[in-house]
Amino acid sequence: MTFETMTIIGILIMIFCCQLTVSKPAISSIFNSSITMLVDRHKDFEYLCRGERILGNIHLTAFESRGGSHKVTLYACERPAVTREYLVWECGQMTSKDQKPVCEPSSDQLLLYTAGGVRSPFHLPPDVAFDVGDGTKYQYLVLQVHIQDDDSATVSTDEPGVTYQYQLSPPKYQAGLMVLMSAGEVPPNAKVPVDENVLDIVCDPVSMPRNKTVYAFAYGVHSHSRGIWISGFRMRGLVNEEWTLIGSRNPQEEEEGRFRHIPTLAIHPQDFLISRCQYDNPTNDVILSGVGADHEMCYFYIMHYSERDGQTAPSSDEFKGFCIDFESIKINDLTSFLGEIPEWVQKQSLLRPHSEPKLITP
């Protein structure tokens, strides 16, 4: 064997060995990215949005808020209201006809995550992820930021936004989020005692249709400064009613808006979802629902997962993730429909933050 032949064989062996030791990252690897927004904190904005197109198909597994905004929310949109990337637009259409929405009205949207101003890391359970990008209806991530004029004195200096983790391989379960919200009014304590000053949300299977059983694994709450306690329940059956607590907490805690894990709870298509927000309004004015500092909010979030059924995400026709109560109905007025409200439910939904006992069970 000549020297030249031996040299060529040696080179080929080296190339082959390198090919064995250098490989592409596994598609189950976890990657990190973020979406942020540069804002003027010394102005009183209502809602601001910015969108980014999703490259490829990704599966979101964890989130963390960053910056010091009053509230950050991450949406997935089929088409955002503004498709030009990096352009910030006012997206408080729910309170002003002059402002744009988050997503284009005719497109599908999915609320992925929401948190208050404190950094709030949140990881989905193993084998659970939100599916976005190619092959799904959701082609854009849209960051929504709500900043009030008094935030600039207390918040951090980095840009508000959301950092998220994702993987490229689809996990066994797909995640979703249901939102119960009220558009009611909060009267002053002089007219309605604190123990009766509540906004109730009753979501029946018609107002929040579901085509399959989902499994709740976390919940979150949100109000403005007058909210003192928010509770959520699952009610099953209209003959022998079975009430189950999803979660209760004080929305004024440091972790305002942050999701909390709960033991897995099945929610069937025919189950009712009910939420109550309690308020303390010492002023002489009725407080309206809205996004401004002088308004109130009543939000109860249910994060859940479900089995995959051949599609990466449920369509808006098959699964509606929002339930809005515009009529300010009280659950106590619906006993002919819901049955007698258990005493433990009444007590659990009217706890005071300064004396929070352990959760009441039936």
Summary of the structure (lengths in Angstrom):
residues: 362
radius of gyration: 23.9
end to end distance: 87.5
largest distance: 103.4
contacts: 1122
relative contact order: 0.18
helix: 12%
strand: 39%
